[in-house]
Amino acid sequence: MKSKIALWYLIVVFLFSWGFLSARYHIFPWSLIDGFIITVENFVKGDPFDDTPLARRVVAEFKDDTAQFEADNHPGFANGKPLSPDFFDPEQKGLPLFFTEKTSGYYMVYGIFKAASDGLAPYAILIDHKGNVVRSWHLPFLGQSKESRRIFISQEGDLLTNNSDALRCYSWCGDLKWELPPSGFHHEMDEWGDKLYLWRWDTVVSVDKKDQSVTTILRLIDLVMNNPDVVELRMPLTDEFRYFEEARETSAVDDKDPNLAQKTGYFRGRDPYHPNTVSVNKGVCPLFPPDALLLSFRHIDTVMVVDPKTAKVLWIDHFNRQHYPLWRPDGITVYNNRTNFRHSTIEYVTFDKKRTILADGKDFRWHRTWTGNYSFLDDGSLLFLANHSEFYHLDESGHVMSRFVNRFNALDLTIVNAYFVDEESFKRFESACTKSR
């Protein structure tokens, strides 16, 4: 009897030890199921910035569900007309509304649409001045992520997206040219020469568009440690928000990392700073080095100019939950979300901190609490995201030239980027497509 008890004891100890070791070192049998378990665990946890109930997210896995993509509904505007229905699901009754006074050029809009050939999904669509969708790019979600991040149009006409925290490059023709797997790529991108600049986890990196090699430019932990006098970076280092010394080893690394899947240094749920923009000077402003970085940290309401070589802060100013600062010769422009107020603004701030409002949400009933970008065109006009489903294009005097609202039946759905493509660029991009066939 005692020998049987001893045998069972040894078996239990063996199985327990084997289970512990298999989970610790990812060996059999854990290696067979760990991916599935992690997938389920991440799905149950959900995205920290998505408050959709678990039940709705489960339903959305099996049928179209708009809960994660809905924006505040805005009444139709008098001069807005539905886009041509050819691209959209024929059962969709309410189509996106569009108005423009322009007689040439195209608008690219990135957001959630329901195409005739697909369910609700992230698409970039190219709209001509007559309201026809002349091109579209399906930029699918990867894994459990349902967050449509950003797109960027390169000088060559390629579309780069960090949708689902991966980094993918699509040609103007719609072909996937290359991709880097989900590994913390997020928010707005910038281009300088053959390099793309953006945040990966809590590190600024450059990605070579030719060979996709990744180079670390600036670690957030180095910025924190090298600027002890910058009060904004002196966050209370609680257990939840602490930057451990080991983050130096688990943040983004140079080149193609064979152990990328094991890198876990940055968790968006533990996000005291929330970096959301990298903009490289590129010689625009003579007051700072050409490689100086303009960085935005939403959760501390701060924008700063940083020397990437020394990780020293060279200039700093404050906004409210802002996005997308851009360089100007003697200052910056900023999408100031003003989440804690009633209206958003786009502001111009000189480096001696004189401010001018370029677009005021009070004039357009516009309050965008998260995300936000804009562009200044050569004719002095301003194209910007307004409420979460719309964009405006104003001429130099502030007159509305174009407006778009992403209507879906009786709902409004989110858009996260809008660009204007002039006729010359369009012909150049289309010509490259024709030659590649």
Long-range contacts (C-beta under 8 A, 24 or more apart in sequence): 39-143, 39-144, 42-143, 42-144, 43-144, 47-145, 47-146, 47-147, 47-268, 48-268, 48-269, 48-271, 49-147, 49-268, 49-370, 50-146, 50-147, 57-146, 60-146, 64-114, 64-119, 64-120, 65-120, 66-112, 66-120, 66-408, 66-411, 66-413, 68-146, 69-111, 69-112, 69-120, 69-146, 69-148, 69-413, 69-414, 70-411, 70-412, 70-413, 70-414, 71-387, 71-388, 71-389, 71-406, 71-412, 71-413, 71-414, 72-387, 72-388, 72-389, 72-412, 73-410, 73-411, 73-412, 74-365, 74-387, 74-389, 74-390, 74-405, 74-412, 76-405, 76-407, 77-403, 77-405, 80-403, 80-405, 81-131, 82-131, 82-407, 83-127, 83-131, 83-132, 83-133, 84-130, 84-131, 84-132, 84-133, 86-116, 86-132, 86-133, 87-113, 87-115, 87-116, 87-125, 87-133, 87-136, 88-113, 88-114, 88-115, 88-116, 89-114, 89-115, 89-116, 90-116, 92-408, 92-409, 93-409, 94-407, 94-408, 94-409, 94-410, 94-411, 95-407, 96-404, 96-405, 96-406, 96-407, 96-408, 97-403, 97-404, 97-405, 97-407, 98-127, 98-131, 98-402, 98-403, 98-404, 98-405, 99-402, 99-403, 99-404, 100-129, 100-393, 100-401, 100-402, 100-403, 101-401, 101-402, 102-129, 102-393, 102-401, 102-402, 103-129, 104-129, 104-422, 104-423, 105-129, 105-420, 105-421, 105-422, 105-423, 105-426, 106-134, 106-420, 106-421, 106-426, 107-391, 107-393, 107-402, 107-404, 107-418, 107-419, 107-420, 107-421, 108-151, 108-153, 108-417, 108-418, 108-419, 108-420, 108-421, 109-391, 109-404, 109-406, 109-415, 109-417, 109-418, 110-139, 110-148, 110-150, 110-151, 110-161, 110-415, 110-416, 110-417, 110-418, 111-148, 111-389, 111-406, 111-413, 111-414, 111-415, 111-416, 111-417, 112-148, 112-406, 112-408, 112-413, 112-414, 112-415, 113-406, 113-408, 113-413, 114-408, 120-413, 122-148, 122-161, 122-163, 124-151, 124-159, 124-417, 126-421, 127-404, 135-172, 135-174, 136-174, 137-170, 137-174, 138-174, 139-163, 139-168, 139-170, 142-166, 142-182, 143-182, 145-182, 148-414, 148-416, 149-185, 149-186, 149-187, 149-416, 150-187, 150-188, 150-189, 150-373, 150-416, 150-417, 151-416, 151-417, 152-188, 152-189, 152-190, 152-191, 152-196, 153-419, 153-421, 154-191, 154-196, 154-209, 155-191, 156-432, 157-425, 157-428, 157-429, 157-432, 158-209, 160-189, 160-196, 162-186, 162-187, 162-189, 162-198, 167-196, 167-198, 167-207, 169-209, 171-432, 171-433, 171-436, 172-429, 172-430, 172-432, 172-433, 173-433, 173-436, 173-437, 178-212, 180-207, 180-212, 180-214, 181-260, 181-261, 183-252, 183-260, 183-263, 184-252, 184-263, 184-266, 186-276, 187-275, 187-276, 187-277, 187-278, 188-276, 188-277, 188-278, 188-279, 188-323, 188-324, 188-373, 189-278, 190-278, 190-279, 190-280, 192-280, 192-282, 197-278, 197-279, 197-280, 197-293, 198-278, 199-275, 199-276, 199-278, 200-252, 201-251, 201-252, 201-263, 201-265, 201-266, 202-247, 202-251, 202-265, 202-266, 202-273, 202-275, 203-251, 203-252, 203-266, 204-275, 204-278, 204-293, 204-295, 204-308, 205-252, 212-256, 213-254, 213-255, 213-256, 214-252, 214-253, 214-254, 214-255, 214-256, 214-257, 215-254, 215-255, 216-251, 216-252, 216-253, 216-254, 217-293, 217-308, 218-293, 218-306, 218-308, 218-311, 219-247, 219-248, 219-251, 219-252, 219-311, 220-251, 220-273, 220-275, 221-247, 221-248, 221-251, 222-311, 223-306, 223-311, 223-313, 225-311, 226-310, 226-311, 226-312, 227-311, 227-312, 227-313, 230-304, 230-313, 230-316, 232-297, 232-300, 232-302, 232-304, 232-316, 232-318, 233-273, 233-300, 233-313, 235-272, 235-273, 235-300, 240-270, 241-270, 241-272, 271-299, 272-299, 272-300, 273-297, 273-298, 273-299, 273-300, 274-298, 274-299, 274-300, 276-323, 276-324, 277-323, 277-324, 277-325, 279-325, 279-326, 279-327, 281-327, 282-327, 284-327, 284-328, 284-329, 285-327, 285-328, 285-329, 285-330, 285-331, 285-351, 286-329, 287-330, 287-351, 288-314, 288-315, 294-325, 294-326, 294-327, 294-332, 295-325, 296-322, 296-323, 296-324, 296-325, 296-334, 298-322, 298-323, 303-332, 303-334, 315-351, 317-349, 317-353, 319-347, 321-369, 321-370, 322-372, 323-371, 323-372, 323-373, 324-372, 324-373, 324-374, 333-358, 333-374, 333-376, 335-368, 335-372, 335-373, 335-374, 335-384, 335-385, 337-368, 337-369, 337-370, 337-372, 338-367, 339-369, 339-370, 341-367, 342-367, 343-367, 344-368, 344-372, 344-386, 346-374, 346-382, 346-384, 358-382, 359-384, 359-392, 359-394, 359-398, 361-386, 363-398, 364-392, 366-392, 371-416, 373-417, 373-418, 375-419, 375-420, 377-420, 383-418, 383-419, 383-420, 384-418, 385-415, 385-416, 385-417, 385-418, 387-412, 388-412, 388-414, 388-415, 389-413, 389-414, 389-415, 390-415, 391-415, 391-418, 393-420
